[in-house]
């Protein structure tokens, strides 16, 4: 079978279909070709079903089985669509003339599930390759990424696009619909959600992604920058040591409790010219953070 079969060319005509969409002759010819090729692939290479179920993406199947060379196809997209039709089947619900509906090698439910898995896997592969090659988002500095994120978010907010065009009631209604239909996160049991979170965290740790790619010093630096962006003043090392020392002194105890108010006053007097920079709650939070033991993997 050849992509250049005379009955499939038709470059000089257009075809109107039932939903008023008009395709050029070359477009309808490509659809017809992929449609017929899908049926032939089903007959001659049924092994593509097992390959797809075992994790190969459509283009990987095209390459593994030499679809382009075997059927004389020069266009990768046509080859990919033919493999998709062979696996998924084709439903001519738009009424294209000359296209035949036929079932696929894979049941619709299984196709939908595995297709979603392939899309996720494919996106991860692309992201990994771009990160390794230092392209796109990964070619930016940290400051550039933050700037892009801020400008993109601000543009969406100003134009009322994406989630920003939804009212609070719209978001509530969407959540209720997803819950009732068992879609997305609501399709998973509490145990499945917990397992997914653990698996995601372990994967990030293993691949050193996100916060796990940073050294303790880098994490601390980012934390300080975040505090500054909120109008706060990060604790200095000298300040932290001074606080720890005060908690051990009897005059800063109130019965069995530490007098955080008195410690805050002392810190502000010594390090902030008496200005009320440190308050009871911030000192308590800092001390709790210091007491946290590092998690082991």
C-alpha positions as a Markdown table, in Angstrom:
| # | Residue | x | y | z |
|---|---|---|---|---|
| 1 | Unk | 0.0 | 0.0 | 0.0 |
| 2 | Unk | 1.5 | 3.4 | -0.9 |
| 3 | Unk | 0.8 | 6.9 | 0.4 |
| 4 | Unk | 0.8 | 8.1 | -3.2 |
| 5 | Unk | -2.0 | 5.7 | -4.4 |
| 6 | Unk | -3.9 | 7.5 | -7.3 |
| 7 | Unk | -7.3 | 7.1 | -5.6 |
| 8 | Unk | -6.0 | 8.9 | -2.5 |
| 9 | Unk | -4.4 | 12.0 | -3.9 |
| 10 | Unk | -7.2 | 14.4 | -4.9 |
| 11 | Unk | -5.2 | 17.6 | -4.3 |
| 12 | Unk | -7.5 | 19.7 | -6.5 |
| 13 | Unk | -10.8 | 19.3 | -4.7 |
| 14 | Unk | -12.4 | 19.9 | -1.3 |
| 15 | Unk | -14.9 | 17.8 | 0.6 |
| 16 | Unk | -17.8 | 19.2 | 2.7 |
| 17 | Unk | -19.0 | 17.0 | 5.5 |
| 18 | Unk | -22.2 | 17.0 | 7.6 |
| 19 | Unk | -21.0 | 19.4 | 10.3 |
| 20 | Unk | -20.2 | 22.1 | 7.7 |
| 21 | Unk | -16.5 | 21.7 | 8.2 |
| 22 | Unk | -14.6 | 21.8 | 4.9 |
| 23 | Unk | -11.3 | 19.9 | 4.3 |
| 24 | Unk | -8.9 | 20.3 | 1.4 |
| 25 | Unk | -8.4 | 17.4 | -1.0 |
| 26 | Unk | -5.0 | 16.6 | 0.5 |
| 27 | Unk | -6.4 | 16.5 | 4.0 |
| 28 | Unk | -9.2 | 14.2 | 3.1 |
| 29 | Unk | -6.8 | 12.0 | 1.1 |
| 30 | Unk | -4.5 | 11.7 | 4.1 |
| 31 | Unk | -7.5 | 10.7 | 6.3 |
| 32 | Unk | -8.6 | 8.1 | 3.8 |
| 33 | Unk | -5.1 | 6.7 | 3.6 |
| 34 | Unk | -4.7 | 6.5 | 7.3 |
| 35 | Unk | -8.1 | 4.9 | 7.6 |
| 36 | Unk | -7.4 | 2.2 | 5.1 |
| 37 | Unk | -3.8 | 1.7 | 6.4 |
| 38 | Unk | -5.1 | 1.2 | 9.9 |
| 39 | Unk | -7.2 | -1.8 | 8.8 |
| 40 | Unk | -4.2 | -3.2 | 6.9 |
| 41 | Unk | -2.0 | -2.8 | 9.9 |
| 42 | Unk | -4.5 | -4.7 | 12.1 |
| 43 | Unk | -4.3 | -7.6 | 9.7 |
| 44 | Unk | -0.6 | -7.7 | 9.0 |
| 45 | Unk | 0.9 | -6.5 | 12.3 |
| 46 | Unk | -1.4 | -7.5 | 15.1 |
| 47 | Unk | 1.6 | -7.5 | 17.4 |
| 48 | Unk | 1.3 | -3.8 | 17.8 |
| 49 | Unk | -1.4 | -4.4 | 20.4 |
| 50 | Unk | 1.0 | -6.2 | 22.8 |
| 51 | Unk | 3.6 | -3.5 | 22.1 |
| 52 | Unk | 1.2 | -0.7 | 23.1 |
| 53 | Unk | 0.0 | -2.6 | 26.2 |
| 54 | Unk | 3.6 | -3.0 | 27.2 |
| 55 | Unk | 4.2 | 0.7 | 27.2 |
| 56 | Unk | 5.3 | 1.7 | 23.7 |
| 57 | Unk | 4.0 | 5.1 | 22.4 |
| 58 | Unk | 2.5 | 5.4 | 18.9 |
| 59 | Unk | 5.7 | 6.8 | 17.3 |
| 60 | Unk | 7.8 | 4.2 | 19.1 |
| 61 | Unk | 5.5 | 1.5 | 17.5 |
| 62 | Unk | 6.0 | 3.2 | 14.1 |
| 63 | Unk | 9.7 | 3.0 | 14.5 |
| 64 | Unk | 9.8 | -0.5 | 16.1 |
| 65 | Unk | 7.8 | -2.1 | 13.3 |
| 66 | Unk | 9.2 | 0.0 | 10.4 |
| 67 | Unk | 5.7 | 1.2 | 9.5 |
| 68 | Unk | 6.9 | 4.0 | 7.2 |
| 69 | Unk | 9.3 | 1.8 | 5.2 |
| 70 | Unk | 6.9 | -1.1 | 5.1 |
| 71 | Unk | 4.0 | 0.8 | 3.7 |
| 72 | Unk | 5.9 | 3.5 | 1.8 |
| 73 | Unk | 4.8 | 6.4 | 4.0 |
| 74 | Unk | 6.9 | 9.6 | 4.0 |
| 75 | Unk | 4.8 | 11.5 | 6.6 |
| 76 | Unk | 5.4 | 10.6 | 10.3 |
| 77 | Unk | 2.0 | 12.0 | 11.3 |
| 78 | Unk | 0.1 | 9.8 | 8.8 |
| 79 | Unk | 2.0 | 6.7 | 10.1 |
| 80 | Unk | 1.2 | 7.6 | 13.7 |
| 81 | Unk | -2.5 | 8.2 | 12.9 |
| 82 | Unk | -2.7 | 4.9 | 11.0 |
| 83 | Unk | -1.3 | 3.0 | 14.1 |
| 84 | Unk | -3.7 | 4.9 | 16.3 |
| 85 | Unk | -6.7 | 3.9 | 14.1 |
| 86 | Unk | -5.5 | 0.3 | 14.1 |
| 87 | Unk | -5.3 | 0.2 | 17.9 |
| 88 | Unk | -8.3 | 2.4 | 18.8 |
| 89 | Unk | -10.4 | 1.8 | 15.8 |
| 90 | Unk | -12.2 | 4.5 | 13.8 |
| 91 | Unk | -15.6 | 5.9 | 14.3 |
| 92 | Unk | -16.7 | 8.0 | 11.3 |
| 93 | Unk | -19.1 | 10.1 | 13.4 |
| 94 | Unk | -18.6 | 13.2 | 11.3 |
| 95 | Unk | -19.7 | 11.6 | 8.1 |
| 96 | Unk | -16.5 | 11.8 | 6.1 |
| 97 | Unk | -17.1 | 10.4 | 2.6 |
| 98 | Unk | -15.1 | 7.3 | 1.9 |
| 99 | Unk | -14.0 | 6.6 | 5.4 |
| 100 | Unk | -15.0 | 3.3 | 7.1 |
| 101 | Unk | -15.8 | 2.8 | 10.7 |
| 102 | Unk | -14.2 | -0.3 | 12.3 |
| 103 | Unk | -13.3 | -1.5 | 15.8 |
| 104 | Unk | -9.7 | -1.4 | 17.1 |
| 105 | Unk | -7.4 | -4.0 | 18.4 |
| 106 | Unk | -7.9 | -2.6 | 22.0 |
| 107 | Unk | -11.1 | -2.2 | 23.9 |
| 108 | Unk | -12.1 | 1.5 | 24.3 |
| 109 | Unk | -11.8 | 1.6 | 28.1 |
| 110 | Unk | -8.3 | 0.1 | 28.0 |
| 111 | Unk | -7.3 | 2.5 | 25.2 |
| 112 | Unk | -8.4 | 5.5 | 27.2 |
| 113 | Unk | -6.6 | 4.4 | 30.3 |
| 114 | Unk | -3.3 | 3.5 | 28.6 |
| 115 | Unk | -3.4 | 6.6 | 26.4 |
| 116 | Unk | -3.5 | 8.8 | 29.5 |
| 117 | Unk | -0.6 | 6.9 | 31.0 |
| 118 | Unk | 1.4 | 7.3 | 27.7 |
| 119 | Unk | 0.7 | 11.1 | 27.6 |
| 120 | Unk | 2.0 | 11.5 | 31.2 |
| 121 | Unk | 5.0 | 9.3 | 30.5 |
| 122 | Unk | 5.7 | 11.1 | 27.2 |
| 123 | Unk | 5.6 | 14.5 | 29.0 |
| 124 | Unk | 8.0 | 13.3 | 31.6 |
| 125 | Unk | 10.4 | 12.0 | 29.0 |
| 126 | Unk | 10.3 | 15.4 | 27.1 |
| 127 | Unk | 10.8 | 17.2 | 30.4 |
| 128 | Unk | 13.7 | 15.0 | 31.4 |
| 129 | Unk | 15.4 | 15.5 | 28.0 |
| 130 | Unk | 15.0 | 19.2 | 28.1 |
| 131 | Unk | 16.4 | 19.4 | 31.6 |
| 132 | Unk | 19.4 | 17.3 | 30.6 |
| 133 | Unk | 20.0 | 19.4 | 27.5 |
| 134 | Unk | 19.4 | 22.6 | 29.4 |
| 135 | Unk | 16.7 | 23.8 | 26.9 |
| 136 | Unk | 13.6 | 25.9 | 27.3 |
| 137 | Unk | 12.5 | 26.5 | 30.9 |
| 138 | Unk | 15.7 | 24.7 | 32.1 |
| 139 | Unk | 17.9 | 27.2 | 30.3 |
| 140 | Unk | 16.6 | 30.0 | 32.5 |
| 141 | Unk | 18.1 | 31.3 | 35.7 |
| 142 | Unk | 16.1 | 31.1 | 38.9 |
| 143 | Unk | 15.3 | 34.8 | 38.6 |
| 144 | Unk | 14.1 | 34.4 | 35.0 |
| 145 | Unk | 11.8 | 31.5 | 36.0 |
| 146 | Unk | 10.3 | 33.5 | 38.9 |
| 147 | Unk | 9.8 | 36.5 | 36.6 |
| 148 | Unk | 8.1 | 34.4 | 33.9 |
| 149 | Unk | 5.8 | 32.8 | 36.4 |
| 150 | Unk | 4.9 | 36.2 | 37.9 |
| 151 | Unk | 4.2 | 37.8 | 34.6 |
| 152 | Unk | 2.2 | 34.8 | 33.3 |
| 153 | Unk | 0.1 | 34.7 | 36.4 |
| 154 | Unk | -0.5 | 38.5 | 36.4 |
| 155 | Unk | -1.5 | 38.4 | 32.7 |
| 156 | Unk | -4.0 | 35.6 | 33.3 |
| 157 | Unk | -5.4 | 37.5 | 36.3 |
| 158 | Unk | -5.7 | 40.8 | 34.4 |
| 159 | Unk | -7.4 | 39.1 | 31.4 |
| 160 | Unk | -9.6 | 36.9 | 33.5 |
| 161 | Unk | -8.4 | 33.7 | 31.9 |
| 162 | Unk | -8.1 | 30.2 | 33.2 |
| 163 | Unk | -9.1 | 29.7 | 36.8 |
| 164 | Unk | -9.4 | 33.5 | 37.2 |
| 165 | Unk | -12.5 | 33.7 | 35.0 |
| 166 | Unk | -14.3 | 31.4 | 37.4 |
| 167 | Unk | -16.3 | 32.7 | 40.4 |
| 168 | Unk | -16.0 | 31.1 | 43.8 |
| 169 | Unk | -19.4 | 29.5 | 43.2 |
| 170 | Unk | -18.1 | 28.1 | 39.8 |
| 171 | Unk | -15.2 | 26.5 | 41.5 |
| 172 | Unk | -17.4 | 25.0 | 44.2 |
| 173 | Unk | -19.8 | 23.6 | 41.6 |
| 174 | Unk | -16.9 | 22.1 | 39.6 |
| 175 | Unk | -15.6 | 20.4 | 42.7 |
| 176 | Unk | -19.1 | 19.0 | 43.5 |
| 177 | Unk | -19.4 | 17.6 | 39.9 |
| 178 | Unk | -16.0 | 16.0 | 40.0 |
| 179 | Unk | -16.8 | 14.5 | 43.4 |
| 180 | Unk | -20.2 | 13.1 | 42.3 |
| 181 | Unk | -18.8 | 11.7 | 39.1 |
| 182 | Unk | -15.7 | 10.3 | 40.7 |
| 183 | Unk | -13.4 | 12.2 | 38.5 |
| 184 | Unk | -9.7 | 13.1 | 39.1 |
| 185 | Unk | -8.7 | 13.0 | 42.7 |
| 186 | Unk | -12.2 | 11.8 | 43.7 |
| 187 | Unk | -11.6 | 8.6 | 41.7 |
| 188 | Unk | -9.0 | 7.5 | 44.1 |
| 189 | Unk | -9.4 | 6.0 | 47.5 |
| 190 | Unk | -7.6 | 7.5 | 50.5 |
| 191 | Unk | -5.0 | 4.7 | 50.3 |
| 192 | Unk | -4.4 | 5.3 | 46.6 |
| 193 | Unk | -3.9 | 9.0 | 47.3 |
| 194 | Unk | -1.5 | 8.2 | 50.0 |
| 195 | Unk | 0.4 | 5.7 | 47.9 |
| 196 | Unk | 0.6 | 8.2 | 45.0 |
| 197 | Unk | 1.9 | 11.0 | 47.3 |
| 198 | Unk | 4.6 | 8.7 | 48.7 |
| 199 | Unk | 5.6 | 7.4 | 45.2 |
| 200 | Unk | 5.8 | 11.0 | 44.0 |
| 201 | Unk | 7.9 | 12.1 | 46.9 |
| 202 | Unk | 10.3 | 9.1 | 46.5 |
| 203 | Unk | 10.6 | 9.8 | 42.8 |
| 204 | Unk | 11.5 | 13.4 | 43.4 |
| 205 | Unk | 14.1 | 12.4 | 46.0 |
| 206 | Unk | 15.6 | 9.8 | 43.7 |
| 207 | Unk | 15.7 | 12.1 | 40.7 |
| 208 | Unk | 16.7 | 15.1 | 42.8 |
| 209 | Unk | 13.8 | 17.2 | 41.5 |
| 210 | Unk | 12.5 | 20.4 | 42.9 |
| 211 | Unk | 13.5 | 21.1 | 46.5 |
| 212 | Unk | 15.4 | 17.8 | 46.6 |
| 213 | Unk | 17.9 | 19.1 | 44.0 |
| 214 | Unk | 18.9 | 21.9 | 46.4 |
| 215 | Unk | 21.5 | 21.9 | 49.1 |
| 216 | Unk | 20.6 | 22.9 | 52.7 |
| 217 | Unk | 22.2 | 26.3 | 52.0 |
| 218 | Unk | 20.2 | 26.8 | 48.9 |
| 219 | Unk | 16.9 | 26.0 | 50.7 |
| 220 | Unk | 17.8 | 28.4 | 53.5 |
| 221 | Unk | 18.6 | 31.1 | 51.0 |
| 222 | Unk | 15.3 | 30.6 | 49.2 |
| 223 | Unk | 13.4 | 30.7 | 52.5 |
| 224 | Unk | 15.1 | 34.0 | 53.4 |
| 225 | Unk | 14.2 | 35.4 | 50.0 |
| 226 | Unk | 10.6 | 34.3 | 50.5 |
| 227 | Unk | 10.5 | 36.0 | 53.9 |
| 228 | Unk | 11.9 | 39.2 | 52.5 |
| 229 | Unk | 9.3 | 39.2 | 49.7 |
| 230 | Unk | 6.6 | 39.0 | 52.3 |
| 231 | Unk | 8.1 | 42.1 | 54.0 |
| 232 | Unk | 9.7 | 40.0 | 56.8 |
| 233 | Unk | 13.2 | 40.1 | 58.2 |
| 234 | Unk | 14.9 | 36.7 | 58.2 |
| 235 | Unk | 16.6 | 35.5 | 61.4 |
| 236 | Unk | 20.3 | 35.9 | 61.5 |
| 237 | Unk | 22.5 | 33.1 | 62.9 |
| 238 | Unk | 23.6 | 35.4 | 65.8 |
| 239 | Unk | 20.0 | 36.1 | 66.5 |
| 240 | Unk | 19.0 | 32.4 | 66.6 |
| 241 | Unk | 21.9 | 31.6 | 68.9 |
| 242 | Unk | 20.9 | 34.4 | 71.2 |
| 243 | Unk | 17.3 | 33.1 | 71.4 |
| 244 | Unk | 18.5 | 29.6 | 72.3 |
| 245 | Unk | 20.7 | 31.0 | 75.0 |
| 246 | Unk | 17.8 | 33.1 | 76.5 |
| 247 | Unk | 15.5 | 30.0 | 76.7 |
| 248 | Unk | 18.0 | 28.5 | 79.2 |
| 249 | Unk | 18.2 | 31.4 | 81.5 |
| 250 | Unk | 15.9 | 31.3 | 84.7 |
| 251 | Unk | 14.8 | 35.0 | 84.3 |
| 252 | Unk | 13.2 | 34.1 | 81.0 |
| 253 | Unk | 11.1 | 31.3 | 82.5 |
| 254 | Unk | 7.6 | 31.7 | 83.7 |
| 255 | Unk | 6.9 | 28.7 | 85.9 |
| 256 | Unk | 7.4 | 25.6 | 83.6 |
| 257 | Unk | 7.0 | 27.8 | 80.5 |
| 258 | Unk | 9.4 | 30.0 | 78.6 |
| 259 | Unk | 8.5 | 33.7 | 78.6 |
| 260 | Unk | 8.4 | 34.3 | 74.9 |
| 261 | Unk | 7.1 | 37.9 | 75.3 |
| 262 | Unk | 10.2 | 38.8 | 77.3 |
| 263 | Unk | 12.5 | 37.1 | 74.9 |
| 264 | Unk | 10.9 | 39.0 | 72.0 |
| 265 | Unk | 11.5 | 42.3 | 73.8 |
| 266 | Unk | 15.1 | 41.3 | 74.4 |
| 267 | Unk | 15.7 | 40.3 | 70.8 |
| 268 | Unk | 14.1 | 43.5 | 69.4 |
| 269 | Unk | 16.2 | 45.6 | 71.8 |
| 270 | Unk | 19.5 | 44.0 | 70.9 |
| 271 | Unk | 19.1 | 43.4 | 67.1 |
| 272 | Unk | 16.3 | 45.8 | 65.9 |
| 273 | Unk | 16.8 | 49.1 | 67.8 |
| 274 | Unk | 13.7 | 48.3 | 69.9 |
| 275 | Unk | 11.4 | 48.0 | 67.0 |
| 276 | Unk | 8.7 | 45.3 | 67.3 |
| 277 | Unk | 10.2 | 43.1 | 64.6 |
| 278 | Unk | 10.0 | 39.9 | 66.5 |
| 279 | Unk | 6.8 | 38.7 | 68.2 |
| 280 | Unk | 5.9 | 35.8 | 70.4 |
| 281 | Unk | 4.5 | 33.7 | 67.5 |
| 282 | Unk | 7.5 | 34.2 | 65.2 |
| 283 | Unk | 10.0 | 33.1 | 67.9 |
| 284 | Unk | 7.8 | 30.1 | 68.9 |
| 285 | Unk | 7.7 | 29.1 | 65.2 |
| 286 | Unk | 11.5 | 29.5 | 64.9 |
| 287 | Unk | 12.2 | 27.4 | 67.9 |
| 288 | Unk | 9.8 | 24.6 | 66.7 |
| 289 | Unk | 11.6 | 24.6 | 63.4 |
| 290 | Unk | 14.9 | 24.2 | 65.1 |
| 291 | Unk | 13.7 | 21.3 | 67.1 |
| 292 | Unk | 12.5 | 19.4 | 64.0 |
| 293 | Unk | 14.7 | 16.4 | 63.3 |
| 294 | Unk | 15.7 | 15.9 | 59.6 |
| 295 | Unk | 13.8 | 13.2 | 57.9 |
| 296 | Unk | 15.6 | 10.1 | 56.8 |
| 297 | Unk | 14.9 | 8.4 | 53.5 |
